[in-house]
Amino acid sequence: MSAPALHPVESTAAPAPAPPVGVPKAEKGKKDAKAASGSPLELSPPPDYFEHRIKMFDRLKAEYDEFLKNQPRQEINVTLPDGAVKTGTSWQTSPLDIAKEISKGLADRVVIAKVDGELWDLERPLEGSCKLELLDFEHPEGKKVFWHSSAHVLGEAAEKHYGCHLCLGPPTDEGFFYEMAIQDRPVVPADYPNLETLSNSATKEKQKFERLVMKKEDLLEMFAYNKYKKHFIETKVPDGTSTTVYRCGPMIDLCIGPHIPHTGRIKAFMVTKSSASYWLNDANNDSLQRIYGISFPDTKQLKEYKNFLAEAAKRDHRKIGKEQELFFWHDMSPGSTFFLPHGTRIYNKLVELMKQEYHKRGYSEVVSPNMYNSKLWEQSGHWQHYKDDMFVLDVDKEKFALKPMNCPGHCLIFDARDRSYKELPIRMAEFGVIHRNEASGALSGLTRVRRFVQDDTHIFCMPSQIESEMENLFDFLENIYGLFGFTFKLVLSTRPETFLGNIETWNEAEKQLSDVLERKYPGKWELNPGDGAFYGPKIDITIRDALNRSHQCATIQLDFQLPERFKLKYRGPEAHDDPEKVTRPVMIHRAILGSLERFIGILTEHTAGKWPFWVSPRQILVVPVAAPFKDYASEVAQRLQDSGLFVDVDNGENTLPKKIRNGEIAQYNFILVVGEEEMKSQSVNVRNREDVGTKARSEMIKLDDVVAKLSALNKERRLENKLL
């Protein structure tokens, strides 16, 4: 059954090993898989529920096929996105038939259809005249369907291998997973070849994905053996109604679909990792296991993906953090990062950047408490919706909690005295320490922590100021992300079904946001209807890194709720005539870097540890060619250090080539070599990190010039590691 993956538990696992050379092709997979895991490839006999499900499916499918045969056939018009119209027959012509009529290449490439905006199986007959879109793997929705179908193939393999009870099998942004209950056996990497062998067998068989509508009572009978599927049927399917199942081979699953036509469309399949989880993400429930995978319609894409994994492993921030002595974690404080001196340099540089921008852009920094009485969180609404993710303490016989966000404290600061419209907007910024009680299994390096700091700001403004504040924020975003070479995408999420406030206020706010987005980024932003927060519309900003991965760091949210809950008010111009008349401000939540910890993790992997000069923890290494020049090397280092740069001197006993190589490995941006000629002329020999491995003597530059050029590179925060 498909379901969204909320905070999937992460783990690391090596890709399945390649089969050994020399094994005959037909036997290679089975022999290797069995040898790797020590378990049989598949259970013999197979689980009893296979036969039970198939018998029910065949009987009910025959009834459905008879129903289908008796539906009236009428001529229908099928309108394509370019306006072309194809004719067909209702209850007979399928989207795949239309694709074949256009071209064989299209029919082979397309993975799913959209009929009047609804995703639709390619081989499911059209029921009337409609608008038709044909989506391939490169389309985001096509990719999701392809990976959802692949999850079913993985589920089939898991049932054959483990005899497990399946729970959820959704697509994710990076492939898919299937969650399952396995009796007395953990999933281990040695199982992956077995699962891949069984999955590849299913794809070679070109098993059709068959859709069948079933009544609730029939579903409960079919899945009587599986308490997890029964839970979904009992809680998600109203009495007297129906839903669908899909079959591929012996695997039949509760699922709303849709799916690809057959498993043969999957040309490359790989199990990537596994992890433990809890049923319905609740630690009080059964312990389950998740197996993750990736698949593609072309074997070349899997090869590219493996290359991507290899590059991602090289860039893993946990690996680089250890190699460069930047940060680490300890069991004595899980989910809390220890920043070492060089890591703290990066951290402080980012904070310094934001503080300088705050000063230029009219922000005021504040400091608020780390711990509040639970009454504050009840007033803000967090206690009702967020309590389980908070660290709660008993203090003086009352409940307190460490803050998981800064906004309620900023509301108290705003409300500390009377406010006038002449003061607005008030841009309140804080690098506050935040604590969130993430599940221990979800913790992952810098990207998922319990203790972190955000570049958090809250703007209190009048409704008429929303548009100008948004323009300022977009300019802020461009400036910051441009420093690191990040591109970004913006998505506007609008009023959900359940919302606070009146529709007129929402409509005006959404119009202001869409107007400024279109003016600033015409045609380059997306609309996500109905996905706003209940307290206001929001803009989510995702950045793309050097490996083309997406990360959400920034968010801009309009909030009508907290000002109401805290009864925030300011006196408008009309208060001159009516002193009792007050107005609620609009609150804008804004973060650009987001969590500093997470941003440093993203930046580490984006740069592969080759830091831009201005944020680099190791900017310059000075190396004397021999002992007589150690004093001059120290003099050079002192000059640079006095200019505010991070400088080290290698006056050790290693040879000159060894010292230079050590500096290159440590990712110093520049290595300055000094000898007799440099000392006499008060110069340095400059080696750029980008010229690693160069044997030739580098350019000799006057020390005064080098100090000026390096200071300018640092001050201007240029991305390119180059002296101008």
Secondary structure as the mmCIF struct_conf table of DSSP 4:
data_model
#
loop_
_struct_conf.conf_type_id
_struct_conf.id
_struct_conf.beg_label_comp_id
_struct_conf.beg_label_asym_id
_struct_conf.beg_label_seq_id
_struct_conf.end_label_comp_id
_struct_conf.end_label_asym_id
_struct_conf.end_label_seq_id
BEND BEND1 LEU A 6 HIS A 7
HELX_LH_PP_P HELX_LH_PP_P1 PRO A 8 GLU A 10
HELX_LH_PP_P HELX_LH_PP_P2 ALA A 14 PRO A 20
TURN_TY1_P TURN_TY1_P1 VAL A 21 GLY A 22
BEND BEND2 VAL A 23 VAL A 23
HELX_RH_AL_P HELX_RH_AL_P1 LYS A 25 SER A 37
BEND BEND3 GLY A 38 SER A 39
BEND BEND4 LEU A 41 GLU A 42
BEND BEND5 SER A 44 PRO A 45
HELX_LH_PP_P HELX_LH_PP_P3 PRO A 46 PRO A 47
HELX_RH_AL_P HELX_RH_AL_P2 ASP A 48 LYS A 69
TURN_TY1_P TURN_TY1_P2 ASN A 70 ASN A 70
BEND BEND6 GLN A 71 GLN A 71
HELX_LH_PP_P HELX_LH_PP_P4 PRO A 72 ARG A 73
STRN STRN1 GLU A 75 THR A 79
TURN_TY1_P TURN_TY1_P3 PRO A 81 ASP A 82
BEND BEND7 GLY A 83 GLY A 83
STRN STRN2 VAL A 85 THR A 89
TURN_TY1_P TURN_TY1_P4 SER A 90 GLN A 92
HELX_RH_AL_P HELX_RH_AL_P3 PRO A 95 ILE A 102
HELX_RH_AL_P HELX_RH_AL_P4 LYS A 104 ARG A 109
STRN STRN3 VAL A 110 VAL A 115
TURN_TY1_P TURN_TY1_P5 ASP A 116 GLY A 117
STRN STRN4 GLU A 118 TRP A 120
TURN_TY1_P TURN_TY1_P6 LEU A 122 GLU A 123
BEND BEND8 ARG A 124 ARG A 124
HELX_LH_PP_P HELX_LH_PP_P5 PRO A 125 LEU A 126
BEND BEND9 GLY A 128 SER A 129
STRN STRN5 CYS A 130 ASP A 136
TURN_TY1_P TURN_TY1_P7 PHE A 137 GLU A 138
BEND BEND10 HIS A 139 HIS A 139
HELX_RH_AL_P HELX_RH_AL_P5 PRO A 140 TYR A 162
STRN STRN6 HIS A 165 LEU A 166
STRN STRN7 PRO A 171 THR A 172
TURN_TY1_P TURN_TY1_P8 ASP A 173 GLU A 174
STRN STRN8 GLY A 175 ALA A 181
TURN_TY1_P TURN_TY1_P9 GLN A 183 ASP A 184
HELX_RH_3T_P HELX_RH_3T_P1 PRO A 189 ASP A 191
HELX_RH_AL_P HELX_RH_AL_P6 TYR A 192 LYS A 204
TURN_TY1_P TURN_TY1_P10 GLU A 205 LYS A 206
STRN STRN9 LYS A 208 LYS A 208
STRN STRN10 GLU A 210 LYS A 215
HELX_RH_AL_P HELX_RH_AL_P7 LYS A 216 MET A 222
TURN_TY1_P TURN_TY1_P11 PHE A 223 TYR A 225
HELX_RH_AL_P HELX_RH_AL_P8 LYS A 227 LYS A 236
BEND BEND11 VAL A 237 VAL A 237
TURN_TY1_P TURN_TY1_P12 ASP A 239 GLY A 240
STRN STRN11 SER A 242 CYS A 248
TURN_TY1_P TURN_TY1_P13 GLY A 249 PRO A 250
STRN STRN12 MET A 251 LEU A 254
BEND BEND12 PRO A 261 PRO A 261
STRN STRN13 HIS A 262 HIS A 262
HELX_RH_3T_P HELX_RH_3T_P2 THR A 263 ARG A 265
STRN STRN14 ALA A 268 TYR A 278
HELX_RH_3T_P HELX_RH_3T_P3 TRP A 279 ASN A 281
TURN_TY1_P TURN_TY1_P14 ALA A 283 ASN A 284
BEND BEND13 ASN A 285 ASN A 285
STRN STRN15 SER A 287 PHE A 296
BEND BEND14 PRO A 297 ASP A 298
HELX_RH_AL_P HELX_RH_AL_P9 THR A 299 ARG A 315
HELX_RH_AL_P HELX_RH_AL_P10 HIS A 317 GLU A 323
TURN_TY1_P TURN_TY1_P15 GLN A 324 GLU A 325
STRN STRN16 PHE A 327 PHE A 328
TURN_TY1_P TURN_TY1_P16 ASP A 331 MET A 332
BEND BEND15 SER A 333 SER A 333
TURN_TY1_P TURN_TY1_P17 PRO A 334 GLY A 335
STRN STRN17 PHE A 338 PHE A 339
HELX_RH_AL_P HELX_RH_AL_P11 PRO A 341 ARG A 361
TURN_TY1_P TURN_TY1_P18 GLY A 362 GLY A 362
STRN STRN18 SER A 364 GLU A 365
BEND BEND16 ASN A 370 ASN A 370
STRN STRN19 MET A 371 ASN A 373
HELX_RH_AL_P HELX_RH_AL_P12 SER A 374 SER A 380
TURN_TY1_P TURN_TY1_P19 GLY A 381 GLY A 381
HELX_RH_AL_P HELX_RH_AL_P13 HIS A 382 TYR A 386
HELX_RH_3T_P HELX_RH_3T_P4 LYS A 387 ASP A 389
BEND BEND17 MET A 390 MET A 390
STRN STRN20 VAL A 392 VAL A 395
TURN_TY1_P TURN_TY1_P20 ASP A 396 LYS A 397
STRN STRN21 GLU A 398 LEU A 402
BEND BEND18 PRO A 404 PRO A 404
BEND BEND19 ASN A 406 ASN A 406
HELX_RH_AL_P HELX_RH_AL_P14 CYS A 407 PHE A 414
TURN_TY1_P TURN_TY1_P21 ASP A 415 ALA A 416
BEND BEND20 ARG A 417 ARG A 417
STRN STRN22 SER A 420 SER A 420
HELX_RH_3T_P HELX_RH_3T_P5 TYR A 421 GLU A 423
HELX_LH_PP_P HELX_LH_PP_P6 LEU A 424 PRO A 425
STRN STRN23 ILE A 426 GLU A 430
STRN STRN24 VAL A 433 HIS A 435
HELX_RH_3T_P HELX_RH_3T_P6 SER A 440 ALA A 442
STRN STRN25 SER A 444 SER A 444
TURN_TY1_P TURN_TY1_P22 GLY A 445 THR A 447
STRN STRN26 ARG A 448 ARG A 448
BEND BEND21 ARG A 450 ARG A 450
STRN STRN27 ARG A 451 CYS A 461
HELX_RH_3T_P HELX_RH_3T_P7 PRO A 463 GLN A 465
HELX_RH_AL_P HELX_RH_AL_P15 ILE A 466 PHE A 484
TURN_TY1_P TURN_TY1_P23 GLY A 485 GLY A 485
STRN STRN28 THR A 487 SER A 493
BEND BEND22 GLU A 497 THR A 498
BEND BEND23 LEU A 500 GLY A 501
HELX_RH_AL_P HELX_RH_AL_P16 ILE A 503 LYS A 520
BEND BEND24 TYR A 521 TYR A 521
TURN_TY1_P TURN_TY1_P24 PRO A 522 GLY A 523
STRN STRN29 TRP A 525 ASN A 528
TURN_TY1_P TURN_TY1_P25 PRO A 529 GLY A 530
BEND BEND25 GLY A 532 GLY A 532
STRN STRN30 ALA A 533 ALA A 533
TURN_TY1_P TURN_TY1_P26 PHE A 534 TYR A 535
STRN STRN31 GLY A 536 GLY A 536
STRN STRN32 LYS A 538 ARG A 544
TURN_TY1_P TURN_TY1_P27 ALA A 546 LEU A 547
STRN STRN33 SER A 550 ASP A 559
BEND BEND26 PHE A 560 PHE A 560
HELX_RH_AL_P HELX_RH_AL_P17 GLN A 561 ARG A 565
TURN_TY1_P TURN_TY1_P28 PHE A 566 LYS A 567
STRN STRN34 TYR A 570 ARG A 571
HELX_RH_3T_P HELX_RH_3T_P8 PRO A 573 HIS A 576
TURN_TY1_P TURN_TY1_P29 ASP A 577 ASP A 577
TURN_TY1_P TURN_TY1_P30 PRO A 579 GLU A 580
STRN STRN35 THR A 583 THR A 583
HELX_LH_PP_P HELX_LH_PP_P7 ARG A 584 PRO A 585
STRN STRN36 VAL A 586 SER A 595
HELX_RH_AL_P HELX_RH_AL_P18 LEU A 596 THR A 607
TURN_TY1_P TURN_TY1_P31 ALA A 608 GLY A 609
HELX_RH_3T_P HELX_RH_3T_P9 PHE A 613 VAL A 615
BEND BEND27 PRO A 617 PRO A 617
STRN STRN37 ILE A 620 PRO A 624
BEND BEND28 VAL A 625 ALA A 626
HELX_RH_3T_P HELX_RH_3T_P10 ALA A 627 PHE A 629
HELX_RH_AL_P HELX_RH_AL_P19 LYS A 630 ASP A 642
TURN_TY1_P TURN_TY1_P32 SER A 643 GLY A 644
STRN STRN38 VAL A 647 VAL A 649
BEND BEND29 GLY A 652 ASN A 654
HELX_RH_AL_P HELX_RH_AL_P20 LEU A 656 ILE A 665
TURN_TY1_P TURN_TY1_P33 ALA A 666 GLN A 667
BEND BEND30 ASN A 669 ASN A 669
STRN STRN39 PHE A 670 VAL A 674
HELX_RH_AL_P HELX_RH_AL_P21 GLU A 676 SER A 681
TURN_TY1_P TURN_TY1_P34 GLN A 682 GLN A 682
STRN STRN40 SER A 683 ASN A 688
HELX_RH_3T_P HELX_RH_3T_P11 ARG A 689 ASP A 691
TURN_TY1_P TURN_TY1_P35 VAL A 692 GLY A 693
BEND BEND31 ALA A 696 ALA A 696
STRN STRN41 GLU A 699 LYS A 702
HELX_RH_AL_P HELX_RH_AL_P22 LEU A 703 GLU A 716
TURN_TY1_P TURN_TY1_P36 ARG A 717 ARG A 717
BEND BEND32 LEU A 719 GLU A 720
#
